Amino acid sequence: MINVVFLLLIFFLMTAQMTPPSPVQITPPSGEGTAHTQDAPRVYIDQSGEVYFTTAQGADAIAAVVSSQFEILDIATDQAVDANVLIARLQQLNPTGQTRIELIIAPPRGLAE
Amino acid sequence: MFDLGQTIRRKRPTLTPMIDVVFLLLVFFMLAARFGSDQTLSVSAPSPVASTYTGAPRLIEVDDQNRLFLNGQMMQVDALIPAVMQLMTAPNDVVVLRPKSGTQVQSLVKAMTVLRDNGIDTIALVGHRDAP
């Protein structure tokens, strides 16, 4: 039993740091989406429409994303953000239209859907 | 004989506190680890050929009460889907989705999921002209 406990502990120790902490507290919109791997770079948009990318925020973050020319970009946004603000940010982050943008969605909680 | 005194029974230090600590660490990491089991919704996908818009206007709007409007006319989902399909010249024609002012992302996501569930995959998101 102690061996099993140690194994579990080491497992969680190894996998615990896989997701870097998000700079802002957001509640993603709920919905049914498609499963997605964690590899794509992630942009955060908080309630005020401010963009966060790694350590940069605002216009610096947008410039960093545009200059990196990612193929795939994840966007984690709060569900209360104005949709038109999100669309404006999408156009700012993807001016060439060559980036595939995925919006992070939380599966709906509860049994009812 | 000599009184040798009491033989000292050596007691091994108990392992119980160490197991407690291990359990505590385990529970801590179980709670603190996030596996990122997110799901995603594709909002922008690059198309190899610049898609041109063909056919009648297919403008779907959504407001903050999750009501859908097709070309300015409010419709229920059951009526809207066939109406949009009729306006499409090909199954993968572009449909424009535009949230009204003050609509939350949640409503937009809900509208997109409803459209996708009914077979409308090619959605172009545009912003309202009053948007910042």
gemmi code that builds the backbone of each chain (N, CA, C; Angstrom):
import gemmi

chains = {
    "A": [
        ("MET", (0.829, -1.201, 0.000), (0.000, 0.000, 0.000), (0.870, 1.262, 0.000)),
        ("ILE", (1.926, 1.219, 0.808), (2.789, 2.405, 0.855), (3.505, 2.593, -0.478)),
        ("ASN", (3.855, 1.482, -1.102), (4.466, 1.583, -2.430), (3.518, 2.229, -3.413)),
        ("VAL", (2.252, 1.804, -3.369), (1.264, 2.384, -4.272), (1.115, 3.868, -4.004)),
        ("VAL", (1.091, 4.214, -2.718), (0.941, 5.638, -2.379), (2.129, 6.428, -2.911)),
        ("PHE", (3.306, 5.872, -2.758), (4.489, 6.572, -3.275), (4.423, 6.730, -4.786)),
        ("LEU", (3.961, 5.689, -5.440), (3.845, 5.772, -6.900), (2.877, 6.874, -7.302)),
        ("LEU", (1.731, 6.917, -6.632), (0.755, 7.961, -6.933), (1.348, 9.338, -6.673)),
        ("LEU", (2.070, 9.437, -5.580), (2.650, 10.736, -5.245), (3.623, 11.189, -6.309)),
        ("ILE", (4.483, 10.286, -6.708), (5.465, 10.655, -7.739), (4.757, 10.988, -9.039)),
        ("PHE", (3.687, 10.276, -9.355), (2.937, 10.572, -10.569), (2.413, 11.999, -10.527)),
        ("PHE", (1.785, 12.359, -9.417), (1.224, 13.707, -9.359), (2.317, 14.759, -9.292)),
        ("LEU", (3.436, 14.425, -8.693), (4.543, 15.370, -8.684), (5.022, 15.638, -10.099)),
        ("MET", (5.065, 14.601, -10.892), (5.562, 14.779, -12.257), (4.594, 15.547, -13.112)),
        ("THR", (3.305, 15.331, -12.932), (2.345, 15.947, -13.843), (1.801, 17.261, -13.329)),
        ("ALA", (2.180, 17.649, -12.134), (1.531, 18.818, -11.535), (1.875, 20.118, -12.254)),
        ("GLN", (3.059, 20.245, -12.785), (3.449, 21.542, -13.325), (3.176, 21.652, -14.806)),
        ("MET", (2.378, 20.806, -15.349), (2.200, 20.809, -16.795), (1.498, 22.054, -17.290)),
        ("THR", (0.495, 22.546, -16.566), (-0.201, 23.743, -17.034), (0.331, 24.954, -16.275)),
        ("PRO", (0.887, 25.899, -16.963), (1.337, 27.103, -16.266), (0.145, 27.872, -15.721)),
        ("PRO", (0.277, 28.484, -14.601), (-0.874, 29.163, -14.007), (-1.320, 30.330, -14.865)),
        ("SER", (-2.599, 30.582, -14.889), (-3.105, 31.653, -15.719), (-2.945, 32.976, -14.975)),
        ("PRO", (-2.596, 34.007, -15.688), (-2.339, 35.289, -15.017), (-3.599, 35.946, -14.488)),
        ("VAL", (-4.749, 35.603, -15.048), (-5.977, 36.237, -14.586), (-6.997, 35.162, -14.261)),
        ("GLN", (-7.892, 35.517, -13.400), (-8.933, 34.580, -13.003), (-10.084, 34.698, -13.988)),
        ("ILE", (-10.351, 33.648, -14.712), (-11.437, 33.736, -15.684), (-12.322, 32.503, -15.579)),
        ("THR", (-13.549, 32.684, -15.957), (-14.480, 31.565, -16.069), (-14.741, 31.360, -17.540)),
        ("PRO", (-14.240, 30.289, -18.109), (-14.455, 30.123, -19.546), (-15.922, 29.848, -19.845)),
        ("PRO", (-16.339, 30.205, -21.039), (-17.731, 29.914, -21.410), (-17.936, 28.409, -21.482)),
        ("SER", (-19.130, 27.988, -21.202), (-19.391, 26.553, -21.191), (-20.020, 26.148, -22.513)),
        ("GLY", (-19.697, 24.981, -22.943), (-20.260, 24.497, -24.196), (-19.617, 23.178, -24.556)),
        ("GLU", (-20.058, 22.617, -25.627), (-19.480, 21.365, -26.100), (-18.497, 21.680, -27.194)),
        ("GLY", (-17.274, 21.292, -26.991), (-16.298, 21.548, -28.031), (-15.604, 20.256, -28.395)),
        ("THR", (-14.466, 20.397, -29.016), (-13.678, 19.219, -29.363), (-12.454, 19.177, -28.465)),
        ("ALA", (-12.029, 17.978, -28.156), (-10.879, 17.835, -27.274), (-9.633, 18.417, -27.934)),
        ("HIS", (-8.762, 18.904, -27.105), (-7.621, 19.645, -27.656), (-6.404, 19.406, -26.800)),
        ("THR", (-5.270, 19.307, -27.405), (-4.043, 19.094, -26.630), (-3.539, 20.413, -26.075)),
        ("GLN", (-2.642, 20.305, -25.129), (-2.194, 21.480, -24.400), (-1.077, 22.232, -25.090)),
        ("ASP", (-0.651, 21.811, -26.268), (0.617, 22.332, -26.764), (0.561, 23.756, -27.290)),
        ("ALA", (-0.603, 24.203, -27.697), (-0.651, 25.485, -28.382), (-0.432, 26.630, -27.401)),
        ("PRO", (0.201, 27.700, -27.873), (0.360, 28.872, -27.007), (-0.990, 29.470, -26.659)),
        ("ARG", (-1.049, 30.017, -25.458), (-2.346, 30.448, -24.949), (-2.350, 31.941, -24.659)),
        ("VAL", (-3.418, 32.557, -25.076), (-3.632, 33.982, -24.821), (-4.818, 34.103, -23.872)),
        ("TYR", (-4.714, 34.971, -22.889), (-5.808, 35.161, -21.948), (-6.438, 36.523, -22.173)),
        ("ILE", (-7.753, 36.553, -22.108), (-8.466, 37.823, -22.198), (-9.355, 37.923, -20.975)),
        ("ASP", (-9.142, 38.954, -20.170), (-9.914, 39.054, -18.935), (-11.173, 39.882, -19.150)),
        ("GLN", (-11.874, 40.130, -18.043), (-13.199, 40.753, -18.155), (-13.164, 42.119, -18.820)),
        ("SER", (-12.038, 42.817, -18.701), (-12.004, 44.156, -19.277), (-11.534, 44.147, -20.723)),
        ("GLY", (-11.250, 42.975, -21.262), (-10.816, 42.918, -22.646), (-9.317, 43.032, -22.816)),
        ("GLU", (-8.591, 43.032, -21.690), (-7.140, 43.137, -21.758), (-6.540, 41.794, -22.163)),
        ("VAL", (-5.545, 41.861, -23.017), (-4.933, 40.637, -23.531), (-3.679, 40.322, -22.730)),
        ("TYR", (-3.523, 39.062, -22.379), (-2.330, 38.626, -21.652), (-1.678, 37.498, -22.414)),
        ("PHE", (-0.384, 37.613, -22.641), (0.353, 36.538, -23.307), (1.683, 36.389, -22.612)),
        ("THR", (1.944, 35.227, -22.050), (3.088, 34.965, -21.161), (3.249, 36.146, -20.208)),
        ("THR", (4.295, 36.886, -20.299), (4.473, 37.961, -19.321), (3.994, 39.315, -19.831)),
        ("ALA", (3.633, 39.385, -21.082), (3.235, 40.684, -21.624), (1.736, 40.863, -21.500)),
        ("GLN", (1.313, 42.106, -21.539), (-0.123, 42.353, -21.542), (-0.431, 43.531, -22.432)),
        ("GLY", (-1.694, 43.607, -22.827), (-2.151, 44.730, -23.637), (-1.551, 44.712, -25.028)),
        ("ALA", (-1.154, 45.891, -25.481), (-0.647, 46.020, -26.848), (0.637, 45.219, -27.038)),
        ("ASP", (1.468, 45.126, -25.974), (2.700, 44.331, -26.088), (2.386, 42.877, -26.344)),
        ("ALA", (1.348, 42.390, -25.669), (0.986, 40.987, -25.847), (0.523, 40.746, -27.273)),
        ("ILE", (-0.296, 41.668, -27.783), (-0.795, 41.504, -29.145), (0.367, 41.545, -30.138)),
        ("ALA", (1.289, 42.478, -29.916), (2.444, 42.564, -30.822), (3.268, 41.291, -30.767)),
        ("ALA", (3.432, 40.747, -29.556), (4.231, 39.524, -29.424), (3.567, 38.365, -30.162)),
        ("VAL", (2.251, 38.280, -30.046), (1.548, 37.175, -30.701), (1.636, 37.322, -32.216)),
        ("VAL", (1.430, 38.543, -32.699), (1.436, 38.755, -34.153), (2.817, 38.470, -34.724)),
        ("SER", (3.859, 38.889, -34.010), (5.207, 38.692, -34.544), (5.619, 37.230, -34.475)),
        ("SER", (4.997, 36.456, -33.580), (5.384, 35.053, -33.485), (4.782, 34.220, -34.600)),
        ("GLN", (3.708, 34.723, -35.194), (3.089, 34.031, -36.329), (2.827, 32.568, -36.019)),
        ("PHE", (2.066, 32.356, -34.982), (1.741, 30.999, -34.596), (0.814, 30.357, -35.605)),
        ("GLU", (0.901, 29.050, -35.659), (-0.058, 28.327, -36.503), (-1.358, 28.099, -35.764)),
        ("ILE", (-1.201, 27.770, -34.484), (-2.389, 27.534, -33.665), (-2.281, 28.405, -32.421)),
        ("LEU", (-3.387, 28.992, -32.050), (-3.397, 29.849, -30.877), (-4.644, 29.535, -30.063)),
        ("ASP", (-4.456, 29.346, -28.771), (-5.596, 29.147, -27.883), (-5.962, 30.467, -27.238)),
        ("ILE", (-7.238, 30.692, -27.085), (-7.677, 31.898, -26.380), (-8.547, 31.466, -25.215)),
        ("ALA", (-8.133, 31.871, -24.026), (-8.927, 31.610, -22.835), (-9.539, 32.932, -22.404)),
        ("THR", (-10.846, 32.994, -22.455), (-11.498, 34.248, -22.129), (-12.608, 34.022, -21.133)),
        ("ASP", (-12.954, 35.054, -20.433), (-14.052, 34.963, -19.488), (-15.376, 34.969, -20.245)),
        ("GLN", (-16.355, 34.269, -19.675), (-17.612, 34.168, -20.406), (-18.395, 35.463, -20.391)),
        ("ALA", (-18.007, 36.404, -19.538), (-18.756, 37.661, -19.464), (-18.161, 38.750, -20.334)),
        ("VAL", (-17.096, 38.443, -21.035), (-16.496, 39.449, -21.908), (-17.471, 39.759, -23.040)),
        ("ASP", (-17.515, 41.018, -23.453), (-18.363, 41.407, -24.569), (-17.888, 40.691, -25.833)),
        ("ALA", (-18.819, 40.087, -26.537), (-18.442, 39.286, -27.711), (-17.801, 40.148, -28.790)),
        ("ASN", (-18.246, 41.384, -28.911), (-17.650, 42.246, -29.928), (-16.215, 42.594, -29.579)),
        ("VAL", (-15.917, 42.712, -28.280), (-14.527, 42.934, -27.870), (-13.684, 41.728, -28.242)),
        ("LEU", (-14.230, 40.540, -28.018), (-13.494, 39.327, -28.383), (-13.220, 39.287, -29.867)),
        ("ILE", (-14.219, 39.630, -30.675), (-14.022, 39.590, -32.122), (-12.984, 40.626, -32.539)),
        ("ALA", (-13.017, 41.791, -31.897), (-11.997, 42.794, -32.206), (-10.612, 42.255, -31.861)),
        ("ARG", (-10.481, 41.594, -30.732), (-9.187, 41.025, -30.358), (-8.762, 39.944, -31.326)),
        ("LEU", (-9.751, 39.136, -31.781), (-9.422, 38.095, -32.756), (-8.812, 38.714, -34.000)),
        ("GLN", (-9.384, 39.818, -34.441), (-8.850, 40.443, -35.637), (-7.492, 41.056, -35.371)),
        ("GLN", (-7.280, 41.558, -34.150), (-5.963, 42.119, -33.834), (-4.901, 41.034, -33.742)),
        ("LEU", (-5.293, 39.880, -33.206), (-4.305, 38.818, -32.999), (-4.038, 38.040, -34.277)),
        ("ASN", (-4.921, 38.139, -35.215), (-4.810, 37.339, -36.425), (-5.031, 38.219, -37.648)),
        ("PRO", (-4.185, 39.191, -37.850), (-4.450, 40.122, -38.950), (-4.309, 39.479, -40.321)),
        ("THR", (-3.458, 38.462, -40.431), (-3.274, 37.834, -41.732), (-4.289, 36.733, -41.975)),
        ("GLY", (-4.950, 36.300, -40.906), (-5.913, 35.223, -41.098), (-5.275, 33.855, -41.236)),
        ("GLN", (-3.988, 33.762, -41.002), (-3.299, 32.483, -41.203), (-3.201, 31.651, -39.937)),
        ("THR", (-3.645, 32.202, -38.827), (-3.548, 31.462, -37.574), (-4.870, 30.777, -37.275)),
        ("ARG", (-4.760, 29.538, -36.844), (-5.949, 28.827, -36.425), (-6.189, 29.151, -34.960)),
        ("ILE", (-7.322, 29.711, -34.663), (-7.589, 30.157, -33.301), (-8.646, 29.253, -32.686)),
        ("GLU", (-8.338, 28.775, -31.499), (-9.267, 27.911, -30.781), (-9.666, 28.616, -29.503)),
        ("LEU", (-10.958, 28.590, -29.228), (-11.460, 29.219, -28.019), (-11.631, 28.146, -26.951)),
        ("ILE", (-11.073, 28.390, -25.770), (-11.146, 27.403, -24.704), (-12.543, 27.401, -24.112)),
        ("ILE", (-13.096, 26.209, -24.001), (-14.462, 26.078, -23.484), (-14.445, 25.065, -22.359)),
        ("ALA", (-15.200, 25.351, -21.339), (-15.346, 24.390, -20.256), (-16.571, 23.528, -20.528)),
        ("PRO", (-16.436, 22.222, -20.353), (-17.617, 21.380, -20.533), (-18.685, 21.777, -19.533)),
        ("PRO", (-19.926, 21.717, -19.917), (-20.973, 22.146, -18.986), (-21.034, 21.234, -17.778)),
        ("ARG", (-21.191, 21.837, -16.631), (-21.264, 21.048, -15.403), (-22.678, 20.552, -15.214)),
        ("GLY", (-22.767, 19.487, -14.482), (-24.114, 18.997, -14.165), (-24.630, 18.048, -15.230)),
        ("LEU", (-25.762, 17.516, -14.980), (-26.297, 16.484, -15.859), (-27.149, 17.076, -16.961)),
        ("ALA", (-27.761, 18.183, -16.661), (-28.684, 18.755, -17.646), (-27.906, 19.476, -18.719)),
        ("GLU", (-28.330, 19.396, -19.919), (-27.688, 20.153, -20.984), (-28.730, 20.610, -21.971)),
    ],
    "B": [
        ("MET", (21.991, -13.558, 41.529), (22.825, -13.109, 40.421), (22.777, -11.613, 40.330)),
        ("PHE", (23.510, -11.145, 39.402), (23.516, -9.698, 39.233), (22.173, -9.243, 38.747)),
        ("ASP", (21.879, -8.114, 39.275), (20.653, -7.515, 38.766), (21.020, -6.756, 37.506)),
        ("LEU", (20.678, -7.369, 36.442), (21.085, -6.736, 35.183), (20.213, -5.557, 34.812)),
        ("GLY", (19.183, -5.417, 35.631), (18.293, -4.302, 35.265), (17.333, -4.730, 34.165)),
        ("GLN", (16.517, -3.887, 33.918), (15.517, -4.214, 32.898), (16.167, -4.188, 31.524)),
        ("THR", (15.875, -5.189, 30.783), (16.392, -5.155, 29.395), (15.626, -4.095, 28.622)),
        ("ILE", (16.396, -3.355, 27.909), (15.754, -2.258, 27.181), (15.209, -2.812, 25.882)),
        ("ARG", (13.919, -2.666, 25.752), (13.310, -3.085, 24.489), (13.424, -1.928, 23.512)),
        ("ARG", (14.157, -2.121, 22.477), (14.283, -1.028, 21.510), (13.021, -0.964, 20.668)),
        ("LYS", (12.478, 0.179, 20.643), (11.263, 0.345, 19.841), (11.644, 1.061, 18.553)),
        ("ARG", (11.267, 0.456, 17.486), (11.507, 1.127, 16.197), (10.650, 2.358, 16.127)),
        ("PRO", (11.203, 3.441, 15.603), (10.351, 4.635, 15.440), (9.184, 4.297, 14.504)),
        ("THR", (8.006, 4.775, 14.844), (6.826, 4.411, 14.068), (6.874, 5.067, 12.703)),
        ("LEU", (6.313, 4.368, 11.767), (6.245, 4.903, 10.403), (4.983, 5.713, 10.165)),
        ("THR", (4.093, 5.697, 11.140), (2.786, 6.324, 10.912), (2.877, 7.810, 10.544)),
        ("PRO", (3.678, 8.613, 11.216), (3.722, 10.031, 10.812), (4.233, 10.217, 9.393)),
        ("MET", (5.170, 9.390, 8.973), (5.675, 9.541, 7.613), (4.593, 9.221, 6.599)),
        ("ILE", (3.822, 8.190, 6.883), (2.732, 7.863, 5.961), (1.711, 8.977, 5.944)),
        ("ASP", (1.487, 9.575, 7.106), (0.561, 10.715, 7.134), (1.056, 11.838, 6.243)),
        ("VAL", (2.346, 12.143, 6.355), (2.903, 13.220, 5.526), (2.774, 12.877, 4.055)),
        ("VAL", (3.052, 11.622, 3.741), (2.960, 11.217, 2.330), (1.531, 11.367, 1.827)),
        ("PHE", (0.572, 10.968, 2.638), (-0.827, 11.131, 2.222), (-1.185, 12.595, 2.046)),
        ("LEU", (-0.679, 13.423, 2.961), (-0.971, 14.846, 2.841), (-0.413, 15.413, 1.535)),
        ("LEU", (0.844, 15.041, 1.244), (1.444, 15.509, -0.009), (0.644, 15.016, -1.210)),
        ("LEU", (0.234, 13.774, -1.129), (-0.528, 13.211, -2.247), (-1.816, 13.976, -2.463)),
        ("VAL", (-2.528, 14.219, -1.381), (-3.797, 14.929, -1.520), (-3.553, 16.344, -2.015)),
        ("PHE", (-2.486, 16.974, -1.524), (-2.182, 18.333, -1.975), (-1.952, 18.377, -3.472)),
        ("PHE", (-1.142, 17.463, -3.965), (-0.853, 17.507, -5.398), (-2.041, 17.071, -6.229)),
        ("MET", (-2.860, 16.197, -5.674), (-4.072, 15.832, -6.406), (-4.985, 17.021, -6.580)),
        ("LEU", (-5.040, 17.862, -5.560), (-5.912, 19.031, -5.660), (-5.263, 20.145, -6.467)),
        ("ALA", (-3.941, 20.260, -6.362), (-3.289, 21.396, -6.988), (-2.988, 21.175, -8.459)),
        ("ALA", (-2.910, 19.948, -8.881), (-2.551, 19.698, -10.275), (-3.748, 19.914, -11.167)),
        ("ARG", (-3.517, 20.634, -12.253), (-4.586, 20.804, -13.219), (-4.145, 20.151, -14.499)),
        ("PHE", (-4.981, 19.335, -15.035), (-4.562, 18.574, -16.210), (-4.939, 19.246, -17.509)),
        ("GLY", (-5.589, 20.368, -17.445), (-5.906, 21.072, -18.678), (-6.819, 20.274, -19.571)),
        ("SER", (-7.828, 19.664, -19.026), (-8.742, 18.903, -19.869), (-9.767, 19.845, -20.457)),
        ("ASP", (-9.247, 20.861, -21.143), (-10.160, 21.831, -21.734), (-10.668, 21.315, -23.054)),
        ("GLN", (-11.787, 21.853, -23.424), (-12.258, 21.616, -24.781), (-12.171, 22.935, -25.516)),
        ("THR", (-12.128, 22.844, -26.810), (-11.958, 24.083, -27.569), (-12.980, 24.170, -28.676)),
        ("LEU", (-13.179, 25.401, -29.108), (-14.086, 25.681, -30.212), (-13.282, 26.482, -31.220)),
        ("SER", (-13.243, 26.021, -32.445), (-12.444, 26.713, -33.439), (-13.179, 27.951, -33.914)),
        ("VAL", (-12.558, 29.101, -33.732), (-13.225, 30.338, -34.144), (-12.621, 30.920, -35.399)),
        ("SER", (-11.444, 30.490, -35.756), (-10.834, 31.049, -36.957), (-9.899, 30.016, -37.520)),
        ("ALA", (-10.161, 29.596, -38.715), (-9.290, 28.612, -39.344), (-8.840, 29.161, -40.687)),
        ("PRO", (-7.541, 29.092, -40.966), (-7.082, 29.616, -42.243), (-7.554, 28.730, -43.392)),
        ("SER", (-8.053, 29.346, -44.393), (-8.487, 28.570, -45.553), (-7.432, 28.726, -46.639)),
        ("PRO", (-7.120, 27.653, -47.322), (-6.057, 27.730, -48.323), (-6.408, 28.682, -49.462)),
        ("VAL", (-7.680, 28.738, -49.769), (-8.103, 29.665, -50.825), (-8.987, 30.711, -50.187)),
        ("ALA", (-8.776, 31.939, -50.525), (-9.608, 33.001, -49.963), (-11.053, 32.741, -50.367)),
        ("SER", (-11.876, 32.460, -49.386), (-13.245, 32.069, -49.721), (-14.042, 33.304, -50.084)),
        ("THR", (-14.707, 33.237, -51.181), (-15.549, 34.360, -51.579), (-16.975, 34.066, -51.149)),
        ("TYR", (-17.670, 35.129, -50.898), (-19.038, 34.986, -50.422), (-19.962, 34.865, -51.617)),
        ("THR", (-20.732, 33.806, -51.645), (-21.654, 33.648, -52.775), (-23.070, 33.566, -52.256)),
        ("GLY", (-23.974, 34.075, -53.056), (-25.381, 33.893, -52.727), (-25.940, 35.029, -51.912)),
        ("ALA", (-27.122, 34.768, -51.381), (-27.885, 35.786, -50.659), (-27.202, 36.099, -49.327)),
        ("PRO", (-27.533, 37.238, -48.736), (-26.960, 37.567, -47.430), (-27.415, 36.561, -46.369)),
        ("ARG", (-26.446, 36.090, -45.616), (-26.768, 35.147, -44.539), (-26.154, 35.716, -43.262)),
        ("LEU", (-26.888, 36.658, -42.706), (-26.387, 37.300, -41.500), (-27.187, 36.796, -40.310)),
        ("ILE", (-26.487, 36.142, -39.399), (-27.141, 35.677, -38.172), (-26.606, 36.523, -37.032)),
        ("GLU", (-27.527, 37.066, -36.274), (-27.103, 37.843, -35.114), (-27.594, 37.161, -33.852)),
        ("VAL", (-26.868, 37.406, -32.793), (-27.269, 36.845, -31.500), (-27.222, 37.976, -30.483)),
        ("ASP", (-28.191, 37.992, -29.590), (-28.191, 39.039, -28.566), (-27.953, 38.417, -27.197)),
        ("ASP", (-27.988, 39.252, -26.180), (-27.557, 38.760, -24.874), (-28.576, 37.842, -24.229)),
        ("GLN", (-29.749, 37.694, -24.840), (-30.703, 36.729, -24.313), (-30.755, 35.484, -25.176)),
        ("ASN", (-29.687, 35.262, -25.924), (-29.558, 34.056, -26.747), (-30.635, 33.937, -27.808)),
        ("ARG", (-31.156, 35.083, -28.261), (-32.110, 35.031, -29.359), (-31.325, 35.164, -30.663)),
        ("LEU", (-31.783, 34.437, -31.646), (-31.089, 34.468, -32.935), (-31.915, 35.237, -33.954)),
        ("PHE", (-31.224, 36.005, -34.777), (-31.888, 36.798, -35.802), (-31.270, 36.435, -37.147)),
        ("LEU", (-32.085, 36.155, -38.109), (-31.584, 35.889, -39.456), (-31.954, 37.072, -40.326)),
        ("ASN", (-30.901, 37.756, -40.827), (-31.119, 38.943, -41.651), (-32.091, 39.922, -40.989)),
        ("GLY", (-31.940, 40.075, -39.702), (-32.742, 41.061, -38.999), (-34.043, 40.548, -38.433)),
        ("GLN", (-34.400, 39.332, -38.751), (-35.683, 38.821, -38.282), (-35.448, 37.748, -37.228)),
        ("MET", (-36.084, 37.922, -36.082), (-35.863, 36.956, -35.019), (-36.553, 35.635, -35.342)),
        ("MET", (-35.826, 34.562, -35.106), (-36.397, 33.246, -35.384), (-35.991, 32.284, -34.302)),
        ("GLN", (-36.793, 31.282, -34.119), (-36.386, 30.186, -33.267), (-35.395, 29.321, -34.035)),
        ("VAL", (-34.643, 28.553, -33.295), (-33.595, 27.751, -33.928), (-34.183, 26.804, -34.973)),
        ("ASP", (-35.328, 26.215, -34.640), (-35.919, 25.229, -35.556), (-36.287, 25.840, -36.889)),
        ("ALA", (-36.673, 27.112, -36.854), (-37.047, 27.757, -38.116), (-35.827, 28.369, -38.794)),
        ("LEU", (-34.869, 28.774, -37.984), (-33.741, 29.502, -38.550), (-32.840, 28.587, -39.371)),
        ("ILE", (-32.625, 27.374, -38.879), (-31.683, 26.488, -39.573), (-32.149, 26.179, -40.995)),
        ("PRO", (-33.384, 25.747, -41.196), (-33.817, 25.513, -42.585), (-33.785, 26.779, -43.422)),
        ("ALA", (-34.111, 27.905, -42.797), (-34.109, 29.149, -43.568), (-32.702, 29.479, -44.055)),
        ("VAL", (-31.722, 29.289, -43.183), (-30.351, 29.557, -43.601), (-29.912, 28.567, -44.666)),
        ("MET", (-30.283, 27.311, -44.467), (-29.893, 26.291, -45.443), (-30.422, 26.633, -46.815)),
        ("GLN", (-31.639, 27.208, -46.847), (-32.210, 27.560, -48.151), (-31.417, 28.660, -48.828)),
        ("LEU", (-30.830, 29.546, -48.004), (-30.075, 30.651, -48.584), (-28.693, 30.224, -49.043)),
        ("MET", (-28.279, 29.031, -48.647), (-26.936, 28.610, -49.010), (-26.932, 27.967, -50.379)),
        ("THR", (-25.925, 28.321, -51.169), (-25.818, 27.717, -52.492), (-25.058, 26.404, -52.436)),
        ("ALA", (-24.195, 26.282, -51.456), (-23.433, 25.033, -51.293), (-23.396, 24.712, -49.807)),
        ("PRO", (-23.202, 23.441, -49.441), (-23.279, 23.092, -48.016), (-22.242, 23.797, -47.144)),
        ("ASN", (-21.136, 24.205, -47.727), (-20.147, 24.851, -46.870), (-20.015, 26.333, -47.177)),
        ("ASP", (-21.138, 26.955, -47.521), (-21.107, 28.392, -47.738), (-20.904, 29.125, -46.430)),
        ("VAL", (-20.273, 30.268, -46.540), (-19.967, 31.037, -45.344), (-21.238, 31.658, -44.788)),
        ("VAL", (-21.417, 31.516, -43.486), (-22.516, 32.170, -42.783), (-21.890, 33.173, -41.831)),
        ("VAL", (-22.419, 34.374, -41.826), (-21.831, 35.423, -41.006), (-22.563, 35.488, -39.677)),
        ("LEU", (-21.802, 35.442, -38.613), (-22.392, 35.520, -37.275), (-21.910, 36.802, -36.626)),
        ("ARG", (-22.835, 37.618, -36.196), (-22.465, 38.905, -35.621), (-23.212, 39.093, -34.310)),
        ("PRO", (-22.485, 39.236, -33.211), (-23.178, 39.484, -31.944), (-23.629, 40.925, -31.839)),
        ("LYS", (-24.818, 41.123, -31.282), (-25.293, 42.491, -31.084), (-24.511, 43.128, -29.944)),
        ("SER", (-24.636, 44.421, -29.811), (-23.911, 45.126, -28.759), (-24.327, 44.601, -27.399)),
        ("GLY", (-23.346, 44.428, -26.534), (-23.656, 44.007, -25.180), (-23.891, 42.515, -25.038)),
        ("THR", (-23.520, 41.750, -26.057), (-23.685, 40.308, -25.945), (-22.435, 39.702, -25.348)),
        ("GLN", (-22.631, 38.746, -24.480), (-21.485, 38.125, -23.852), (-20.917, 37.008, -24.718)),
        ("VAL", (-19.690, 36.661, -24.409), (-19.036, 35.573, -25.142), (-19.806, 34.267, -24.956)),
        ("GLN", (-20.396, 34.124, -23.776), (-21.160, 32.902, -23.524), (-22.273, 32.734, -24.547)),
        ("SER", (-22.989, 33.840, -24.849), (-24.063, 33.763, -25.834), (-23.514, 33.453, -27.216)),
        ("LEU", (-22.366, 34.042, -27.516), (-21.760, 33.775, -28.813), (-21.383, 32.308, -28.942)),
        ("VAL", (-20.786, 31.783, -27.886), (-20.386, 30.366, -27.920), (-21.603, 29.468, -28.053)),
        ("LYS", (-22.663, 29.845, -27.345), (-23.877, 29.049, -27.424), (-24.435, 29.061, -28.846)),
        ("ALA", (-24.439, 30.239, -29.462), (-24.957, 30.339, -30.828), (-24.098, 29.519, -31.783)),
        ("MET", (-22.790, 29.593, -31.594), (-21.906, 28.841, -32.492), (-22.113, 27.348, -32.329)),
        ("THR", (-22.291, 26.904, -31.091), (-22.496, 25.470, -30.869), (-23.804, 25.019, -31.494)),
        ("VAL", (-24.843, 25.852, -31.357), (-26.133, 25.484, -31.945), (-26.006, 25.370, -33.459)),
        ("LEU", (-25.324, 26.331, -34.066), (-25.171, 26.275, -35.514), (-24.354, 25.053, -35.928)),
        ("ARG", (-23.287, 24.796, -35.206), (-22.450, 23.646, -35.567), (-23.171, 22.341, -35.384)),
        ("ASP", (-23.993, 22.256, -34.323), (-24.731, 21.020, -34.104), (-25.701, 20.763, -35.239)),
        ("ASN", (-26.120, 21.827, -35.901), (-27.068, 21.656, -36.993), (-26.393, 21.655, -38.340)),
        ("GLY", (-25.101, 21.515, -38.339), (-24.418, 21.293, -39.602), (-23.851, 22.525, -40.263)),
        ("ILE", (-23.920, 23.661, -39.615), (-23.361, 24.878, -40.222), (-21.974, 25.078, -39.641)),
        ("ASP", (-20.966, 24.725, -40.430), (-19.600, 24.748, -39.914), (-18.836, 26.004, -40.274)),
        ("THR", (-19.095, 26.516, -41.455), (-18.290, 27.648, -41.919), (-18.934, 28.930, -41.420)),
        ("ILE", (-18.438, 29.392, -40.287), (-19.006, 30.582, -39.664), (-17.938, 31.654, -39.658)),
        ("ALA", (-18.299, 32.819, -40.127), (-17.391, 33.961, -40.078), (-17.898, 34.904, -38.986)),
        ("LEU", (-17.005, 35.227, -38.065), (-17.395, 36.130, -36.990), (-17.066, 37.560, -37.384)),
        ("VAL", (-18.033, 38.428, -37.270), (-17.760, 39.841, -37.509), (-18.260, 40.641, -36.321)),
        ("GLY", (-17.634, 41.765, -36.109), (-18.002, 42.595, -34.972), (-19.046, 43.609, -35.354)),
        ("HIS", (-19.759, 44.050, -34.343), (-20.764, 45.077, -34.535), (-20.064, 46.396, -34.799)),
        ("ARG", (-20.650, 47.240, -35.597), (-19.929, 48.454, -35.976), (-19.752, 49.397, -34.798)),
        ("ASP", (-20.515, 49.216, -33.734), (-20.335, 50.079, -32.574), (-19.270, 49.573, -31.631)),
        ("ALA", (-18.656, 48.442, -31.991), (-17.722, 47.822, -31.056), (-16.444, 48.643, -30.957)),
        ("PRO", (-15.754, 48.549, -29.810), (-14.477, 49.260, -29.666), (-13.422, 48.665, -30.593)),
    ],
}
model = gemmi.Model(1)
for chain_id, residues in chains.items():
    chain = gemmi.Chain(chain_id)
    for i, (resn, *xyz) in enumerate(residues, 1):
        res = gemmi.Residue()
        res.name, res.seqid = resn, gemmi.SeqId(i, " ")
        for name, pos in zip(("N", "CA", "C"), xyz):
            atom = gemmi.Atom()
            atom.name, atom.element = name, gemmi.Element(name[0])
            atom.pos, atom.b_iso = gemmi.Position(*pos), 0.0
            res.add_atom(atom)
        chain.add_residue(res)
    model.add_chain(chain)
structure = gemmi.Structure()
structure.add_model(model)
structure.setup_entities()
